[in-house]
Amino acid sequence: MLLTDDLAGFIVAGFALTGSPGPATLSLAGTAAAFGVRKGVPLAAGCIAGVVLVMLVTASGLAGLVLAQPFLGPVVRGLAGAYMLYLAWRIATAPPIGAANRAGRAPSLLADILLNIGNPKAYAAMAALFSGFTLSAGDKVGDLTVKVVILVAIMVVVDLAWLAAGSVLTRIFRDPRKGRILNIAFAVLLLASLAVAFIH
């Protein structure tokens, strides 16, 4: 049975935590700006798949165990950080809209899963959501299932909104010089969000 008060709070918190600017959301907007919404959809799918893995690892208690290991935690964070740096470079160097970038290769789904697996913000957000709310009293599996289903639906909406935002900005800045500035700005914002995520 769903607890209505917790459900409303969970949905609001879910939108706030998954939709706030961070490495994943800014990479979605930057990818849409550089390559188009259609080519950004695999990035969104990879991000969602990565967060679902983070949810399961967090809910099972493995997140703290893995990240506390002297070797595994830094390796996972290092790989994710390296991929985010690569993604920022791809966004910054993509040709402005109307050039060959629409035919270019956008980031792949498998690599995008890594984006959230190694994103400390994802673990913190999921830990807060999974420990702070109870949606199905007395049924841990049901509670986990309801939370995952709701959060996936929220992430679909949030990710499509960030892709649309990147696409709208690109249409506003159709001038090649302004398009280049927009791509570089997204790359810088992605790097800044990466720094913030890894400092905290």
NURO-176090 format. One record per residue: residue in one letter; residue number from 1; x, y, z of N, C-alpha, C, O in turn. Coordinates in Angstrom, 2 decimals. Layout:
code:pos:nc1:nc2:nc3:cac1:cac2:cac3:cc1:cc2:cc3:oc1:oc2:oc3
A:NUM:X:Y:Z:X:Y:Z:X:Y:Z:X:Y:Z
...
//
This chain:
code:pos:nc1:nc2:nc3:cac1:cac2:cac3:cc1:cc2:cc3:oc1:oc2:oc3
M:1:0.84:-1.19:0.00:0.00:0.00:0.00:0.88:1.25:0.00:1.81:1.35:0.80
L:2:0.60:2.19:-0.88:1.38:3.41:-0.96:1.01:4.36:0.17:-0.17:4.51:0.52
L:3:2.03:4.99:0.73:1.80:6.01:1.76:1.76:7.36:1.04:2.80:7.84:0.59
T:4:0.59:7.96:0.94:0.39:9.14:0.10:1.31:10.30:0.46:1.87:10.93:-0.43
D:5:1.48:10.58:1.75:2.33:11.70:2.15:3.77:11.47:1.71:4.40:12.38:1.16
D:6:4.29:10.27:1.94:5.66:9.97:1.53:5.79:9.95:0.00:6.83:10.33:-0.54
L:7:4.75:9.51:-0.68:4.80:9.45:-2.15:4.97:10.84:-2.74:5.80:11.04:-3.62
A:8:4.18:11.80:-2.27:4.28:13.17:-2.78:5.66:13.75:-2.51:6.27:14.36:-3.39
G:9:6.15:13.56:-1.29:7.48:14.06:-0.95:8.57:13.39:-1.75:9.53:14.03:-2.17
F:10:8.41:12.09:-1.99:9.39:11.33:-2.77:9.46:11.83:-4.21:10.54:11.98:-4.77
I:11:8.30:12.10:-4.79:8.27:12.59:-6.18:8.93:13.96:-6.28:9.71:14.21:-7.20
V:12:8.60:14.85:-5.35:9.21:16.19:-5.36:10.73:16.08:-5.19:11.49:16.71:-5.92
A:13:11.16:15.28:-4.21:12.60:15.10:-3.97:13.26:14.43:-5.17:14.39:14.77:-5.52
G:14:12.56:13.49:-5.80:13.11:12.81:-6.98:13.38:13.78:-8.11:14.44:13.72:-8.75
F:15:12.43:14.68:-8.38:12.64:15.68:-9.43:13.78:16.63:-9.05:14.60:16.98:-9.90
A:16:13.83:17.03:-7.79:14.86:17.98:-7.36:16.25:17.36:-7.45:17.19:18.00:-7.92
L:17:16.39:16.11:-7.00:17.72:15.49:-6.95:18.20:14.98:-8.32:19.39:15.06:-8.62
T:18:17.28:14.47:-9.14:17.72:13.97:-10.44:17.74:15.06:-11.51:18.42:14.92:-12.52
G:19:16.99:16.14:-11.29:16.90:17.18:-12.31:17.82:18.36:-12.11:17.95:19.20:-13.00
S:20:18.46:18.45:-10.95:19.35:19.58:-10.70:20.60:19.49:-11.58:21.00:18.39:-11.97
P:21:21.21:20.63:-11.89:22.41:20.60:-12.74:23.51:19.76:-12.11:23.81:19.88:-10.93
G:22:24.10:18.92:-12.92:25.19:18.05:-12.48:25.84:17.45:-13.71:25.46:17.78:-14.83
P:23:26.82:16.58:-13.52:27.52:16.00:-14.69:26.58:15.35:-15.70:26.74:15.55:-16.90
A:24:25.60:14.57:-15.24:24.73:13.84:-16.17:23.79:14.80:-16.91:23.67:14.73:-18.13
T:25:23.12:15.69:-16.17:22.15:16.58:-16.81:22.82:17.57:-17.76:22.30:17.85:-18.84
L:26:23.97:18.09:-17.36:24.67:19.04:-18.23:25.25:18.33:-19.46:25.32:18.92:-20.54
S:27:25.65:17.07:-19.30:26.14:16.33:-20.47:25.00:16.08:-21.45:25.22:16.06:-22.66
L:28:23.78:15.89:-20.94:22.64:15.71:-21.83:22.36:16.99:-22.63:22.18:16.93:-23.85
A:29:22.33:18.12:-21.95:22.08:19.39:-22.64:23.20:19.68:-23.63:22.95:20.12:-24.76
G:30:24.44:19.44:-23.22:25.58:19.68:-24.10:25.57:18.77:-25.31:25.91:19.20:-26.41
T:31:25.21:17.51:-25.13:25.15:16.57:-26.24:24.05:16.96:-27.22:24.26:16.90:-28.44
A:32:22.89:17.36:-26.70:21.80:17.80:-27.59:22.21:19.04:-28.36:21.88:19.19:-29.54
A:33:22.94:19.94:-27.69:23.39:21.16:-28.37:24.41:20.84:-29.46:24.39:21.45:-30.53
A:34:25.29:19.88:-29.19:26.36:19.58:-30.14:25.95:18.59:-31.22:26.41:18.69:-32.36
F:35:25.08:17.62:-30.89:24.78:16.54:-31.83:23.30:16.40:-32.17:22.95:15.67:-33.10
G:36:22.42:17.08:-31.44:20.99:16.96:-31.68:20.33:16.05:-30.67:20.97:15.19:-30.06
V:37:19.01:16.24:-30.49:18.25:15.48:-29.50:18.27:13.99:-29.82:18.47:13.17:-28.92
R:38:18.07:13.63:-31.08:17.99:12.22:-31.45:19.25:11.47:-31.05:19.18:10.36:-30.54
K:39:20.40:12.08:-31.29:21.66:11.43:-30.94:21.95:11.51:-29.45:22.86:10.85:-28.95
G:40:21.18:12.34:-28.74:21.34:12.42:-27.29:20.51:11.38:-26.54:20.72:11.16:-25.35
V:41:19.55:10.75:-27.24:18.69:9.77:-26.58:19.49:8.57:-26.04:19.22:8.14:-24.92
P:42:20.47:8.02:-26.78:21.27:6.94:-26.19:22.00:7.37:-24.92:22.15:6.58:-23.99
L:43:22.46:8.63:-24.88:23.10:9.14:-23.66:22.10:9.12:-22.51:22.44:8.72:-21.40
A:44:20.87:9.56:-22.77:19.83:9.55:-21.73:19.55:8.12:-21.27:19.42:7.87:-20.07
A:45:19.45:7.19:-22.22:19.20:5.78:-21.86:20.35:5.23:-21.03:20.12:4.52:-20.05
G:46:21.59:5.57:-21.41:22.74:5.11:-20.64:22.77:5.71:-19.25:23.10:5.04:-18.27
C:47:22.42:6.99:-19.16:22.38:7.65:-17.85:21.34:7.00:-16.94:21.59:6.76:-15.76
I:48:20.16:6.71:-17.51:19.10:6.08:-16.72:19.52:4.68:-16.28:19.32:4.31:-15.13
A:49:20.12:3.91:-17.20:20.58:2.57:-16.84:21.64:2.64:-15.74:21.65:1.82:-14.82
G:50:22.53:3.62:-15.85:23.56:3.78:-14.83:22.97:4.11:-13.47:23.42:3.59:-12.45
V:51:21.95:4.99:-13.45:21.32:5.36:-12.18:20.54:4.17:-11.60:20.52:3.99:-10.38
V:52:19.91:3.36:-12.46:19.21:2.17:-11.95:20.22:1.24:-11.26:19.92:0.69:-10.20
L:53:21.39:1.07:-11.85:22.43:0.26:-11.20:22.84:0.89:-9.87:23.02:0.19:-8.87
V:54:22.98:2.22:-9.87:23.32:2.92:-8.62:22.23:2.70:-7.58:22.52:2.49:-6.40
M:55:20.96:2.76:-8.00:19.83:2.52:-7.08:19.96:1.14:-6.43:19.85:1.00:-5.21
L:56:20.19:0.13:-7.26:20.24:-1.23:-6.74:21.43:-1.43:-5.82:21.32:-2.09:-4.79
V:57:22.57:-0.86:-6.20:23.77:-0.97:-5.37:23.56:-0.22:-4.05:23.95:-0.70:-2.99
T:58:22.95:0.96:-4.13:22.70:1.75:-2.92:21.70:1.06:-2.00:21.92:0.96:-0.80
A:59:20.60:0.57:-2.58:19.57:-0.08:-1.79:20.08:-1.35:-1.12:19.64:-1.69:-0.02
S:60:21.01:-2.04:-1.78:21.54:-3.29:-1.21:22.63:-3.05:-0.18:23.03:-3.96:0.54
G:61:23.11:-1.80:-0.10:24.19:-1.50:0.85:25.58:-1.71:0.27:26.58:-1.49:0.96
L:62:25.65:-2.14:-0.99:26.96:-2.40:-1.60:27.71:-1.12:-1.94:28.94:-1.13:-2.03
A:63:26.98:-0.01:-2.15:27.64:1.24:-2.55:28.69:1.65:-1.53:29.84:1.93:-1.89
G:64:28.31:1.67:-0.26:29.27:2.06:0.77:30.44:1.11:0.83:31.58:1.53:1.04
L:65:30.16:-0.19:0.65:31.22:-1.20:0.70:32.21:-1.03:-0.45:33.42:-1.06:-0.25
V:66:31.68:-0.86:-1.68:32.54:-0.72:-2.86:33.37:0.55:-2.78:34.58:0.53:-2.98
L:67:32.70:1.69:-2.50:33.41:2.97:-2.51:34.38:3.11:-1.35:35.28:3.96:-1.39
A:68:34.20:2.30:-0.31:35.12:2.36:0.83:36.39:1.54:0.60:37.36:1.68:1.34
Q:69:36.38:0.69:-0.42:37.57:-0.12:-0.69:38.71:0.77:-1.17:38.50:1.67:-1.98
P:70:39.92:0.52:-0.67:41.05:1.37:-1.05:41.31:1.38:-2.55:41.83:2.37:-3.07
F:71:40.96:0.31:-3.25:41.25:0.22:-4.68:40.02:0.49:-5.55:40.09:1.28:-6.49
L:72:38.90:-0.17:-5.25:37.74:-0.10:-6.12:37.11:1.28:-6.22:36.81:1.75:-7.32
G:73:36.90:1.94:-5.09:36.26:3.26:-5.10:37.00:4.26:-5.99:36.39:4.86:-6.87
P:74:38.32:4.43:-5.77:39.06:5.37:-6.62:39.09:4.97:-8.10:39.09:5.83:-8.98
V:75:39.12:3.66:-8.38:39.16:3.21:-9.78:37.85:3.57:-10.48:37.87:4.10:-11.59
V:76:36.71:3.29:-9.82:35.41:3.60:-10.43:35.27:5.10:-10.63:34.85:5.55:-11.69
R:77:35.62:5.88:-9.60:35.53:7.34:-9.72:36.49:7.87:-10.79:36.14:8.79:-11.53
G:78:37.68:7.29:-10.87:38.66:7.73:-11.86:38.19:7.46:-13.29:38.32:8.32:-14.16
L:79:37.63:6.27:-13.52:37.13:5.94:-14.86:35.97:6.86:-15.24:35.90:7.34:-16.37
A:80:35.06:7.09:-14.30:33.94:7.99:-14.59:34.42:9.41:-14.84:33.93:10.09:-15.74
G:81:35.38:9.86:-14.03:35.93:11.21:-14.22:36.60:11.35:-15.57:36.44:12.37:-16.25
A:82:37.37:10.33:-15.98:38.04:10.36:-17.28:37.02:10.41:-18.42:37.21:11.13:-19.39
Y:83:35.94:9.64:-18.28:34.91:9.67:-19.32:34.24:11.03:-19.38:33.96:11.52:-20.47
M:84:33.97:11.64:-18.24:33.34:12.96:-18.23:34.25:14.01:-18.86:33.78:14.91:-19.55
L:85:35.56:13.90:-18.62:36.52:14.81:-19.28:36.47:14.62:-20.79:36.47:15.59:-21.55
Y:86:36.43:13.36:-21.22:36.36:13.05:-22.65:35.06:13.61:-23.25:35.08:14.19:-24.34
L:87:33.95:13.45:-22.53:32.67:13.95:-23.00:32.69:15.48:-23.11:32.17:16.04:-24.07
A:88:33.28:16.14:-22.13:33.39:17.61:-22.19:34.21:18.03:-23.41:33.87:19.00:-24.08
W:89:35.28:17.31:-23.69:36.11:17.62:-24.86:35.32:17.42:-26.15:35.41:18.24:-27.06
R:90:34.54:16.31:-26.23:33.74:16.04:-27.43:32.71:17.14:-27.65:32.48:17.57:-28.79
I:91:32.09:17.61:-26.58:31.09:18.67:-26.69:31.74:19.98:-27.11:31.23:20.69:-27.98
A:92:32.88:20.32:-26.49:33.56:21.59:-26.79:34.07:21.64:-28.22:34.07:22.71:-28.83
T:93:34.50:20.50:-28.76:35.12:20.49:-30.09:34.15:20.11:-31.21:34.54:20.06:-32.38
A:94:32.88:19.83:-30.86:31.90:19.49:-31.90:31.65:20.70:-32.78:31.57:21.83:-32.29
P:95:31.53:20.48:-34.10:31.22:21.59:-35.00:29.88:22.22:-34.63:28.98:21.51:-34.20
P:96:29.74:23.53:-34.81:28.46:24.18:-34.50:27.33:23.59:-35.33:27.56:22.93:-36.34
I:97:26.10:23.84:-34.89:24.91:23.31:-35.57:24.92:23.70:-37.05:25.32:24.80:-37.42
G:98:24.46:22.77:-37.87:24.43:23.02:-39.30:25.67:22.51:-39.99:25.70:22.39:-41.21
A:99:26.70:22.21:-39.22:27.92:21.66:-39.79:27.82:20.14:-39.75:26.73:19.57:-39.64
A:100:28.98:19.49:-39.83:28.97:18.03:-39.94:28.65:17.33:-38.63:28.60:16.10:-38.59
N:101:28.43:18.10:-37.55:28.22:17.46:-36.25:26.97:16.60:-36.20:26.93:15.61:-35.47
R:102:25.94:16.95:-36.97:24.71:16.15:-36.94:24.96:14.76:-37.51:24.24:13.81:-37.21
A:103:25.98:14.64:-38.34:26.33:13.33:-38.88:27.41:12.68:-38.03:27.75:11.51:-38.25
G:104:27.94:13.40:-37.07:29.02:12.88:-36.23:28.52:11.85:-35.25:27.32:11.62:-35.11
R:105:29.47:11.23:-34.57:29.15:10.16:-33.63:29.03:10.72:-32.23:30.00:11.24:-31.67
A:106:27.84:10.64:-31.66:27.60:11.09:-30.29:28.08:10.01:-29.33:28.37:8.89:-29.75
P:107:28.16:10.32:-28.04:28.61:9.34:-27.05:27.77:8.06:-27.08:26.57:8.11:-27.37
S:108:28.40:6.92:-26.79:27.73:5.62:-26.85:26.98:5.29:-25.57:27.30:5.82:-24.50
L:109:25.99:4.41:-25.68:25.15:4.03:-24.54:25.98:3.36:-23.45:25.84:3.71:-22.28
L:110:26.84:2.41:-23.81:27.60:1.68:-22.81:28.52:2.60:-22.01:28.62:2.49:-20.79
A:111:29.19:3.50:-22.72:30.07:4.43:-22.01:29.28:5.36:-21.12:29.77:5.79:-20.07
D:112:28.05:5.67:-21.52:27.23:6.60:-20.74:26.75:5.99:-19.43:26.47:6.71:-18.47
I:113:26.65:4.66:-19.38:26.29:4.01:-18.12:27.35:4.33:-17.07:27.04:4.55:-15.90
L:114:28.60:4.37:-17.52:29.72:4.67:-16.62:29.59:6.07:-16.02:30.03:6.32:-14.90
L:115:28.98:6.98:-16.78:28.83:8.37:-16.33:28.17:8.44:-14.95:28.60:9.20:-14.09
N:116:27.12:7.65:-14.75:26.43:7.69:-13.46:26.96:6.67:-12.46:26.85:6.89:-11.26
I:117:27.52:5.58:-12.92:28.07:4.60:-11.98:29.19:5.23:-11.16:29.36:4.91:-9.99
G:118:29.96:6.11:-11.78:31.07:6.74:-11.08:30.79:8.15:-10.59:31.70:8.84:-10.14
N:119:29.53:8.58:-10.66:29.16:9.93:-10.27:28.78:9.95:-8.78:27.73:9.40:-8.42
P:120:29.59:10.55:-7.92:29.27:10.58:-6.48:27.91:11.20:-6.18:27.24:10.80:-5.23
K:121:27.48:12.18:-7.01:26.18:12.83:-6.80:25.05:11.81:-6.92:24.06:11.89:-6.20
A:122:25.19:10.85:-7.83:24.15:9.84:-8.03:23.98:8.98:-6.77:22.86:8.68:-6.36
Y:123:25.10:8.59:-6.16:25.02:7.76:-4.94:24.41:8.55:-3.79:23.58:8.02:-3.04
A:124:24.81:9.81:-3.65:24.28:10.64:-2.57:22.77:10.84:-2.74:22.01:10.75:-1.78
A:125:22.34:11.12:-3.99:20.92:11.34:-4.26:20.11:10.08:-3.99:19.05:10.14:-3.36
M:126:20.60:8.93:-4.46:19.86:7.69:-4.26:19.82:7.29:-2.79:18.80:6.79:-2.31
A:127:20.92:7.50:-2.08:20.95:7.18:-0.64:19.90:8.01:0.09:19.20:7.51:0.97
A:128:19.80:9.30:-0.26:18.82:10.18:0.38:17.39:9.73:0.07:16.53:9.71:0.95
L:129:17.15:9.38:-1.19:15.80:8.98:-1.59:15.39:7.63:-1.01:14.25:7.44:-0.60
F:130:16.33:6.69:-0.99:15.98:5.35:-0.52:15.89:5.26:1.00:15.11:4.47:1.52
S:131:16.66:6.06:1.71:16.62:5.99:3.16:15.62:6.98:3.78:15.18:6.79:4.91
G:132:15.25:8.01:3.04:14.41:9.06:3.60:12.91:8.87:3.42:12.12:9.62:4.00
F:133:12.52:7.89:2.62:11.09:7.71:2.31:10.71:6.24:2.37:11.50:5.36:2.04
T:134:9.49:5.99:2.80:8.91:4.64:2.75:7.62:4.73:1.95:6.68:5.43:2.33
L:135:7.58:4.00:0.84:6.40:4.05:-0.03:5.51:2.84:0.12:4.32:2.89:-0.20
S:136:6.07:1.74:0.61:5.29:0.52:0.81:5.67:-0.06:2.16:6.69:-0.73:2.30
A:137:4.83:0.19:3.16:5.14:-0.21:4.53:5.14:-1.73:4.68:4.26:-2.42:4.17
G:138:6.16:-2.24:5.38:6.23:-3.66:5.68:6.62:-4.55:4.53:6.57:-5.77:4.67
D:139:6.99:-3.99:3.40:7.36:-4.79:2.22:8.58:-4.17:1.57:8.46:-3.26:0.75
K:140:9.76:-4.65:1.94:11.01:-4.04:1.45:11.16:-4.18:-0.06:11.58:-3.25:-0.74
V:141:10.81:-5.35:-0.60:10.92:-5.56:-2.05:9.92:-4.66:-2.78:10.26:-4.04:-3.79
G:142:8.68:-4.60:-2.27:7.68:-3.73:-2.89:8.08:-2.27:-2.81:7.88:-1.52:-3.77
D:143:8.65:-1.86:-1.68:9.11:-0.49:-1.50:10.21:-0.15:-2.51:10.17:0.90:-3.14
L:144:11.17:-1.05:-2.66:12.26:-0.86:-3.61:11.72:-0.79:-5.04:12.13:0.07:-5.82
T:145:10.80:-1.68:-5.37:10.24:-1.73:-6.72:9.50:-0.44:-7.07:9.69:0.12:-8.14
V:146:8.66:0.03:-6.15:7.90:1.26:-6.39:8.85:2.44:-6.56:8.65:3.27:-7.44
K:147:9.87:2.52:-5.72:10.83:3.63:-5.81:11.57:3.61:-7.15:11.73:4.65:-7.78
V:148:12.02:2.43:-7.57:12.75:2.34:-8.85:11.85:2.74:-10.01:12.26:3.50:-10.88
V:149:10.62:2.23:-10.03:9.70:2.55:-11.13:9.41:4.05:-11.18:9.44:4.65:-12.26
I:150:9.13:4.65:-10.04:8.84:6.09:-10.00:10.06:6.90:-10.43:9.94:7.85:-11.20
L:151:11.24:6.52:-9.93:12.45:7.29:-10.27:12.81:7.15:-11.74:13.29:8.11:-12.35
V:152:12.60:5.98:-12.33:12.87:5.83:-13.77:11.94:6.74:-14.57:12.37:7.40:-15.51
A:153:10.66:6.78:-14.19:9.70:7.66:-14.88:10.12:9.13:-14.73:10.06:9.89:-15.69
I:154:10.54:9.51:-13.54:11.01:10.88:-13.31:12.23:11.18:-14.17:12.32:12.24:-14.78
M:155:13.18:10.24:-14.21:14.41:10.47:-14.98:14.14:10.58:-16.48:14.81:11.34:-17.17
V:156:13.17:9.82:-16.99:12.81:9.95:-18.41:12.35:11.38:-18.69:12.80:11.99:-19.66
V:157:11.47:11.90:-17.85:10.97:13.28:-18.02:12.11:14.28:-17.89:12.25:15.18:-18.73
V:158:12.93:14.14:-16.85:14.03:15.08:-16.59:15.05:15.04:-17.73:15.48:16.09:-18.21
D:159:15.44:13.84:-18.16:16.46:13.73:-19.20:15.97:14.30:-20.53:16.73:14.97:-21.23
L:160:14.71:14.03:-20.87:14.17:14.61:-22.11:14.10:16.13:-22.02:14.32:16.83:-23.01
A:161:13.80:16.64:-20.83:13.76:18.10:-20.64:15.15:18.72:-20.84:15.27:19.77:-21.47
W:162:16.19:18.08:-20.30:17.55:18.60:-20.48:18.00:18.49:-21.93:18.70:19.37:-22.43
L:163:17.62:17.42:-22.62:17.93:17.31:-24.06:17.23:18.42:-24.83:17.83:19.05:-25.70
A:164:15.96:18.66:-24.51:15.20:19.71:-25.19:15.81:21.08:-24.92:15.88:21.92:-25.82
A:165:16.26:21.31:-23.68:16.87:22.60:-23.33:18.13:22.84:-24.16:18.34:23.94:-24.66
G:166:18.95:21.81:-24.30:20.16:21.95:-25.11:19.84:22.22:-26.56:20.51:23.02:-27.21
S:167:18.82:21.56:-27.07:18.41:21.75:-28.46:17.85:23.15:-28.69:18.14:23.76:-29.72
V:168:17.04:23.66:-27.75:16.47:25.01:-27.87:17.58:26.05:-27.89:17.55:26.98:-28.69
L:169:18.55:25.89:-27.00:19.67:26.85:-26.96:20.43:26.84:-28.28:20.86:27.89:-28.75
T:170:20.60:25.67:-28.87:21.31:25.59:-30.14:20.55:26.31:-31.24:21.15:27.00:-32.07
R:171:19.22:26.17:-31.24:18.43:26.87:-32.27:18.52:28.38:-32.10:18.45:29.11:-33.09
I:172:18.66:28.84:-30.86:18.79:30.28:-30.61:20.14:30.78:-31.12:20.23:31.88:-31.66
F:173:21.17:29.97:-30.94:22.53:30.37:-31.32:22.95:29.67:-32.62:23.91:28.90:-32.62
R:174:22.24:29.94:-33.70:22.56:29.28:-34.97:23.84:29.82:-35.61:24.45:29.15:-36.44
D:175:24.24:31.02:-35.24:25.49:31.57:-35.76:26.65:30.65:-35.37:26.75:30.28:-34.19
P:176:27.53:30.26:-36.31:28.62:29.32:-35.99:29.50:29.78:-34.82:29.91:28.96:-34.00
R:177:29.79:31.08:-34.75:30.64:31.57:-33.66:29.94:31.42:-32.31:30.53:30.97:-31.33
K:178:28.64:31.81:-32.29:27.87:31.68:-31.05:27.66:30.20:-30.70:27.65:29.84:-29.52
G:179:27.49:29.35:-31.73:27.35:27.92:-31.49:28.59:27.33:-30.85:28.51:26.48:-29.97
R:180:29.75:27.79:-31.32:31.02:27.32:-30.73:31.12:27.77:-29.27:31.53:27.00:-28.41
I:181:30.73:29.01:-29.01:30.76:29.52:-27.63:29.82:28.70:-26.75:30.16:28.37:-25.61
L:182:28.62:28.36:-27.28:27.66:27.56:-26.52:28.24:26.18:-26.20:28.13:25.72:-25.06
N:183:28.85:25.53:-27.18:29.44:24.21:-26.94:30.53:24.29:-25.88:30.60:23.44:-24.99
I:184:31.38:25.30:-25.97:32.46:25.45:-24.98:31.88:25.74:-23.60:32.37:25.24:-22.60
A:185:30.82:26.56:-23.56:30.18:26.87:-22.27:29.62:25.62:-21.62:29.77:25.43:-20.42
F:186:28.97:24.74:-22.42:28.47:23.49:-21.87:29.61:22.61:-21.36:29.49:21.97:-20.32
A:187:30.70:22.58:-22.10:31.85:21.78:-21.67:32.42:22.30:-20.36:32.76:21.52:-19.47
V:188:32.53:23.62:-20.24:33.05:24.23:-19.00:32.10:23.94:-17.83:32.56:23.60:-16.74
L:189:30.80:24.07:-18.06:29.82:23.77:-17.01:29.90:22.30:-16.59:29.78:21.98:-15.41
L:190:30.09:21.41:-17.57:30.22:19.99:-17.26:31.46:19.75:-16.40:31.40:18.99:-15.43
L:191:32.57:20.39:-16.74:33.79:20.24:-15.96:33.62:20.82:-14.54:34.12:20.25:-13.57
A:192:32.91:21.94:-14.45:32.68:22.55:-13.13:31.80:21.63:-12.27:32.06:21.46:-11.08
S:193:30.76:21.06:-12.88:29.89:20.15:-12.12:30.65:18.88:-11.73:30.39:18.31:-10.67
L:194:31.57:18.45:-12.58:32.41:17.30:-12.25:33.27:17.59:-11.05:33.38:16.76:-10.14
A:195:33.88:18.78:-11.03:34.73:19.17:-9.90:33.94:19.22:-8.61:34.39:18.72:-7.58
V:196:32.73:19.82:-8.67:31.89:19.91:-7.48:31.48:18.52:-6.99:31.51:18.24:-5.80
A:197:31.10:17.64:-7.93:30.65:16.30:-7.57:31.77:15.50:-6.90:31.52:14.73:-5.97
F:198:33.00:15.68:-7.36:34.09:14.88:-6.84:34.73:15.48:-5.59:35.43:14.79:-4.85
I:199:34.47:16.77:-5.34:35.00:17.42:-4.13:34.16:17.01:-2.93:34.69:16.78:-1.85
H:200:32.82:16.92:-3.13:31.91:16.63:-2.00:31.79:15.14:-1.78:31.07:14.70:-0.88
//
